[in-house]
């Protein structure tokens, strides 16, 4: 993983190899998962919004990082459970003018 500028100001994000997810991070003190998604497709794909997911333990983060496919893991174990992992949008990537 490659470290990126802490876009959220609180949780450092690390670039990941995924077609859907640009970068991820975790704050063990607050059990918060941070994720920056991509917007667009192909040559038009750019980093987009950052979301925070609550109640996400360090063990769950390790399993997420170790998954063969981050997108599939997210789709199967995180996204379908908003009651367990309530989320909110934290930041939107700024586009160059």
N, C-alpha and C positions, 0 to 999 in steps of 0.2 A: 504494500500500500504506500502511496505517496501522500505526504501531508499537504493539505491546502490551507490557505489562509482561513482562520476561524471565521467563517461567513456569518455565523449566528452570534458571534461575540461571546459565546459561553462554552460551546462544545466544539472541540477541534474535529474537523472532518478529514477523512482520508479517502483519496481516489480509489475506486474499485473497478474491477473488470466486469462490467455489466452493460447490457444494451438499454436497460431501463433506469438504472440507478447510477448517478455520477459519483457520489461519495457518501460515506457513513461515519458516524462517531457515536460515542456513548459516554455518559456521565454516570459513573457508578454511585456517586454520592446522592443523586436524585433519581436513579434508575430511569434515565431518559435516553431513548434512542433518537439520534438526529440523522436525517436522510435528506440528501439533495437529489432530486430526480432530474431526468433529461426532459426537454420539450423538443418536439420536432422529430424528423426522421432523416436518415442518411447524412448528406452533407449539410443539412439544415438543423441537425441535432445540436442543441446547446444546453448547458447547465441551466436549471430553472429553480423552482421553489424548494425551500428547506422546510421540512416538517419535523416536529417533535412528537414522539410517541411515549406516553407515560407508562409506568409499571413494567419497564423492560429491564430485567436483571442482567448482571454481568454474565451469568451462565447462558442466558438466552442470546446475548450479544455474541458470545463466543460461538455458539451453534450457528447463528446467522452468518458470521464471518467465514466459518468453515464449510458452509453449504456449497454444493457443486454449482448451483445457480442461485444467485442472490434474488433475482426476480421471481423465480419459482418459489423459493422459500418465503419471500415476502407475501406472495399471492396465496400461499397455503396456510401459513402460520401466523401472520400479523394482520394483513388487510381485512380478512373476514371477521376479526374480533375487536371491533371498535369499543365494545364495553370493557374488555380486558385491557386494551391498549388505546385509551383515548388520545386523540392527536389534535394538533393545531398547526396552522401555517405560521412560520416564524419570519421568513424572508423570501423575497423574490430576487433572482439574479438580475442585476442591472444590465441593460443592453447598451452597447456603445453607440453613440450617436453618429 
